[in-house]
Amino acid sequence: MVDRYNVPSPTEIKLNKDKDELTISFEDGKTFKFSAEFLRVTSPSAEVQGHHPSERKIVPGKRNVKIVKIEPVGNYAVKLDFDDGHDTGIYSWHHFYVSGLERHKMWTEYLEALSNAGLSRDKPA
């Protein structure tokens, strides 16, 4: 596990022109690309994560979500605003780094949870 107090600092945070992919490079040379959908459905907000693991929400219908605003939060995080109105997640450098290292596992678990709940990545018609 990555120590939350010894995470490398980001050297670059870049949102692509379509606003659907965020790339973060860290001072240790690691670079992670995150889809806006991944960041939205794994938001560290209490709205998504709850206050206990048993309260975590499965967030469907976010395949085409976009990031509309990135705001710094001190020197440890950013707040992301999405075009679906979600704007309560504070994404720390630790969150990005660990999510980058574990994103394949996290994405697979998300897709399984969607499937098990009979939900879709697409918005209802």
C-alpha positions in Angstrom: 0.0 0.0 0.0 1.2 3.5 -0.8 1.7 5.7 2.3 -0.7 8.7 1.9 2.0 11.1 3.3 4.8 10.0 0.9 3.0 10.0 -2.5 5.1 11.6 -5.2 3.9 15.0 -6.2 2.2 15.5 -9.6 4.3 17.3 -12.2 1.6 17.8 -14.8 -2.2 17.5 -14.9 -3.7 17.7 -18.3 -7.3 17.5 -19.5 -7.7 16.5 -23.1 -9.6 18.7 -25.6 -12.7 16.4 -25.5 -12.7 16.8 -21.6 -13.1 13.0 -21.3 -9.6 12.0 -20.2 -7.3 13.4 -17.5 -3.6 12.6 -17.6 -1.5 13.0 -14.4 2.3 12.7 -14.3 4.2 12.3 -11.1 7.7 13.2 -10.1 8.7 9.5 -9.9 8.1 9.2 -13.6 4.8 7.4 -13.5 2.0 8.8 -15.7 -1.6 7.7 -15.4 -4.5 8.3 -17.8 -8.0 8.3 -16.4 -11.2 8.5 -18.3 -13.7 11.0 -17.0 -16.1 8.1 -16.6 -13.7 6.2 -14.3 -13.1 9.3 -12.2 -16.8 10.0 -11.9 -17.8 6.4 -10.9 -14.9 6.1 -8.4 -15.3 9.6 -7.0 -13.9 9.8 -3.4 -17.0 11.8 -2.4 -19.3 10.6 0.4 -22.1 10.7 -2.3 -20.4 7.8 -4.1 -18.3 6.1 -1.4 -20.7 6.6 1.5 -19.3 6.8 5.1 -18.6 3.0 5.2 -17.7 0.5 2.5 -21.1 -1.1 2.8 -22.6 2.3 1.7 -20.7 2.6 -1.6 -22.9 3.4 -4.5 -22.8 1.9 -8.0 -23.0 4.8 -10.4 -24.5 3.8 -13.8 -25.0 5.8 -17.0 -21.7 7.8 -17.0 -20.1 6.5 -20.2 -20.1 10.0 -21.8 -19.6 12.2 -18.8 -17.1 15.1 -19.2 -15.0 17.0 -16.8 -15.9 20.7 -17.0 -13.7 22.2 -14.3 -10.6 21.4 -12.3 -9.9 23.4 -9.1 -6.9 23.1 -6.9 -7.5 22.3 -3.2 -4.5 23.4 -1.2 -1.4 21.7 -2.4 -2.7 18.1 -1.9 -5.7 17.7 -4.2 -8.0 18.9 -6.9 -11.8 19.2 -7.1 -13.3 17.9 -10.3 -16.7 19.2 -11.6 -18.5 16.9 -14.1 -21.1 17.9 -16.6 -23.7 15.7 -14.8 -23.6 18.1 -11.9 -21.3 16.0 -9.6 -18.8 18.3 -7.9 -18.3 17.0 -4.4 -15.2 14.8 -4.9 -11.9 16.0 -3.6 -9.2 13.9 -5.5 -6.0 13.9 -3.5 -2.7 13.1 -5.1 -2.8 9.8 -3.0 -6.2 8.9 -4.5 -4.9 9.5 -8.1 -1.7 7.6 -7.5 -3.3 4.6 -5.9 -6.1 4.7 -8.5 -3.5 4.8 -11.2 -1.8 1.7 -9.8 -5.0 -0.2 -9.3 -7.2 1.1 -12.0 -7.5 -2.1 -13.9 -8.7 -3.9 -10.8 -11.0 -1.1 -9.8 -12.5 -0.9 -13.3 -13.1 -4.6 -13.5 -14.8 -4.5 -10.1 -17.0 -1.6 -11.2 -18.1 -3.4 -14.4 -18.9 -6.6 -12.4 -21.0 -4.5 -9.9 -22.9 -2.9 -12.8 -23.6 -6.2 -14.4 -24.6 -7.9 -11.1 -27.0 -5.0 -10.5 -28.4 -5.1 -14.0 -27.2 -1.6 -14.7 -25.4 0.0 -17.7 -22.6 2.4 -18.4 -25.1 4.2 -20.8 -27.8 6.6 -19.8 -31.3 5.2 -19.8 -33.2 5.9 -23.0 
